[in-house]
Structure formats: C-alpha cells, structure tokens
C-alpha cells in the first residue's frame, strides 16, 4: 500500500511546486512589464527651498563662525525626533558642533492633532531659550518624552534656574507668537512630518542657503555624508 501511495504524494508535491513557480514567475513578469516596484514605507518628499532660510531668533547650538548650518524642524512629542536627539545629535555635536564647524538651529513644528502636549512644550522651551536655557529644556523634554502626559513644564524650566516670572510672561505672550511663526514657515515649506533637516551654507544676516534636505530619524552616517561634503566644498 505504501508503495502505491508514495508515487501519488510525490506527484502531488511536484504539481504544487510547479504551480508555485508559475505564480512567482507571473508576479515577476507583471512587475517587469508594468514597471511596478515593491511597496515601501512612504517618506514625504520635501523640495529644497529656493529662498535662503532665516535662523534669526532661533535657538542655535554652535559658533557664529560655523560655515555649515543645519535647521531642524522638530516636535517634542515626536518619537523620531527624540531618537535623533538622544541617539544622533550627541555624535554630531561632538564631531561638528563642538569643533566649531557646524551650527544647529532649532525650529518648532508641533503636530498638535496627534501630540496633545507638543505646542505647550514648544512654547515652554522657546521662552526658556530667551534666558539662554533652551538646550537644557530641549534635552530634558526628549529624555522624559515617554512621560509627556505627566510633564510639569514649569518644574522642568524652573530646574534650569530660569527666572519664572519672566518665563510665565513669555509663555502668555511672545512665546506663542514665535512658535506660530515657526509653524507658518514649516507649512510654507510643505512639511507634513517631523523631524526634517534643512542643511546648507551660512549666508549674510542670519540666512542659510539650503542645499540638502533629510527627512526622518536617519543614521549618523547620512548626516555625516552631507556635512562632510558641504564642509569640503
């Protein structure tokens, strides 16, 4: 009996294998002649802005003499922004910012529809920055991002030694206006996600001629490739 069943099973398996090969070949031929490509995660395409971008009034890490500038549009509740801030920024700072070759300017783009605390955090950090404490608050917010729902922004800013009366006056007034201005510029540029990095050469009067755009939390080497090229040129 076993001798009779084995040829049948073998024949069935050979038939199934043939059908599978035909199916795979059909898909490959369809892709070849229709030009269809494998579906990948969509990355928003951002055009390189033709007009020079201003970094005036933006918090800046680095020296005024740095020839290359990276403008970051970020959201304090964005997990990819936090990944950049904690995993990538320290390496870039050590290699480029601390050595005086590159400056990093921060622009707020709080995605309010999905991040309930992002706008308040942006205003809080901006106003702390008016007292020279932006990057202290920046680091603290990204380090504690998983607990964003329990952020006590006044406590975070107060921990930097800021004048709290001055900070509260800013939060109720000018801070909101400056974050709103960042939002308008982000929309003008066509940004729809964070983080986004506009990289270029410093020009006169606090301007940057952008030549490269990086979208998302990319590996250190992608930033290094762009920065090294611009520094050499």
C-alpha positions in Angstrom: 0.0 0.0 0.0 2.8 2.4 0.9 4.4 1.7 -2.4 1.2 2.8 -4.1 0.7 6.0 -2.0 4.2 7.4 -2.3 4.2 8.0 -6.1 0.8 9.8 -5.7 2.1 12.1 -2.9 5.3 12.7 -4.9 3.2 13.6 -8.0 1.0 16.0 -5.9 4.0 17.7 -4.4 5.6 18.2 -7.8 2.4 19.7 -9.2 2.1 22.1 -6.3 5.8 23.2 -6.7 5.2 23.8 -10.4 2.1 25.9 -9.7 4.1 27.9 -7.1 6.9 28.6 -9.6 4.3 29.7 -12.2 2.8 32.1 -9.7 6.1 33.6 -8.8 7.1 33.9 -12.4 3.8 35.6 -13.2 4.4 38.2 -10.5 7.9 38.9 -11.7 6.8 39.3 -15.3 3.9 41.6 -14.2 6.4 43.8 -12.3 8.9 43.7 -15.2 6.4 44.9 -17.9 4.2 47.2 -15.8 7.1 49.0 -14.1 5.6 48.3 -10.7 8.1 48.4 -7.8 7.8 46.8 -4.3 5.8 48.9 -1.9 7.9 50.7 0.7 7.1 52.9 3.6 6.3 56.3 2.3 8.7 59.1 3.1 7.4 62.6 2.4 9.3 64.3 -0.4 10.4 67.8 0.6 11.7 70.2 -2.1 14.9 72.0 -1.4 13.7 75.6 -0.7 15.0 78.1 -3.3 14.9 81.0 -0.9 17.5 81.4 1.8 16.1 80.4 5.2 16.4 82.7 8.2 17.8 81.4 11.5 17.3 84.7 13.3 15.6 84.3 16.7 16.1 80.5 16.5 17.9 78.7 19.3 21.3 77.8 17.9 23.9 75.3 19.1 27.4 76.2 17.8 29.5 79.1 16.9 28.6 82.1 14.8 31.6 81.3 12.6 30.4 77.9 11.6 30.1 77.8 7.9 27.5 75.0 7.6 24.2 75.2 9.3 21.5 72.5 9.9 18.0 73.7 10.6 15.9 71.2 12.4 12.1 71.2 12.4 11.0 69.2 15.4 8.2 68.2 17.8 8.9 67.5 21.4 6.4 64.6 21.4 7.6 63.0 18.2 9.4 59.7 18.9 11.6 60.0 15.9 12.6 63.5 17.0 13.5 62.0 20.4 15.5 59.3 18.7 17.5 61.9 16.8 18.0 64.0 20.0 19.2 61.1 22.1 21.0 58.8 19.6 22.3 61.0 16.7 22.6 64.6 18.0 25.3 63.8 20.6 27.6 62.2 18.0 27.1 65.1 15.6 27.6 67.7 18.3 30.9 66.1 19.3 32.2 65.8 15.8 30.9 69.0 14.2 29.3 71.5 16.6 31.8 71.4 19.5 34.6 71.8 17.0 33.1 74.9 15.5 32.4 73.7 12.0 28.6 73.2 12.1 25.8 75.0 13.8 22.3 73.6 14.5 19.3 75.8 14.6 16.0 74.6 16.1 12.6 75.4 14.7 9.3 74.2 16.3 6.8 72.2 14.3 4.4 70.7 17.0 1.9 68.3 15.3 -1.0 69.3 17.5 -3.5 66.9 16.0 -1.6 63.9 17.3 0.5 65.3 20.1 -1.5 67.0 22.8 1.4 68.5 24.8 3.6 69.4 21.8 2.5 73.0 21.5 2.8 73.8 25.2 6.2 72.2 25.3 7.4 74.2 22.3 6.3 77.5 23.9 7.9 76.5 27.2 11.3 75.6 25.6 11.2 78.7 23.4 10.7 81.0 26.4 13.4 79.2 28.4 15.6 79.9 25.4 15.1 83.7 25.9 17.1 83.2 29.1 19.7 81.0 27.5 18.3 77.8 28.7 16.7 76.3 25.6 19.0 73.3 25.1 18.7 72.4 28.8 14.9 72.2 28.4 15.3 70.5 25.0 17.3 67.7 26.4 15.1 67.2 29.4 11.9 67.1 27.3 13.3 64.5 24.9 14.7 62.4 27.7 11.4 62.3 29.6 9.2 62.0 26.4 7.6 58.7 27.4 6.1 60.5 30.4 4.9 63.5 28.3 1.4 63.2 29.8 2.8 64.0 33.2 5.2 66.8 32.2 5.3 69.7 34.6 6.7 72.3 32.2 7.2 74.9 34.9 9.1 72.4 37.0 11.3 71.4 34.1 12.1 75.0 33.2 12.5 76.0 36.9 15.1 73.3 37.3 17.3 75.1 34.9 17.5 78.2 37.2 15.3 80.4 34.9 13.5 83.5 36.2 10.0 82.0 36.4 8.1 85.3 36.4 9.9 86.3 33.2 9.2 82.8 31.7 5.5 82.9 32.5 5.1 86.4 30.9 6.8 85.0 27.8 4.6 81.9 27.8 1.5 84.0 27.9 2.7 86.3 25.1 5.7 86.4 22.8 6.5 82.7 23.1 3.2 81.7 21.4 3.8 84.2 18.6 7.3 82.8 17.8 6.1 79.2 17.8 3.2 80.2 15.5 5.8 81.8 13.2 7.7 78.6 13.0 4.5 76.7 12.2 3.7 79.1 9.4 7.2 78.7 7.9 7.0 74.9 8.2 3.7 74.8 6.2 5.2 77.2 3.6 8.0 74.7 3.1 5.4 71.9 2.7 6.5 70.0 5.8 4.0 67.3 7.0 6.1 65.3 9.4 9.0 65.6 11.8 11.9 65.7 12.1 13.0 67.5 9.0 16.5 68.9 8.5 17.4 71.7 6.1 21.2 71.8 5.6 23.2 74.4 3.8 25.8 77.1 4.0 25.6 80.2 6.2 24.9 83.4 4.4 24.7 87.1 5.4 22.4 88.4 8.1 21.4 85.1 9.7 20.5 83.3 6.5 21.2 79.8 5.2 21.3 78.7 1.6 19.8 75.2 1.8 21.3 72.6 -0.5 20.2 69.3 1.2 17.1 68.0 3.0 17.0 65.0 5.3 13.6 63.7 6.4 13.2 61.5 9.4 15.5 60.0 12.1 18.2 58.8 9.8 21.5 57.2 10.9 24.5 59.3 11.8 26.4 58.4 8.6 23.7 60.0 6.4 24.2 63.3 8.2 28.0 62.9 8.1 27.9 62.4 4.4 26.1 65.6 3.7 28.0 67.7 6.3 31.4 66.4 5.2 30.6 67.3 1.5 29.5 70.8 2.4 32.5 71.4 4.6 34.9 70.3 1.9 33.2 72.5 -0.7 
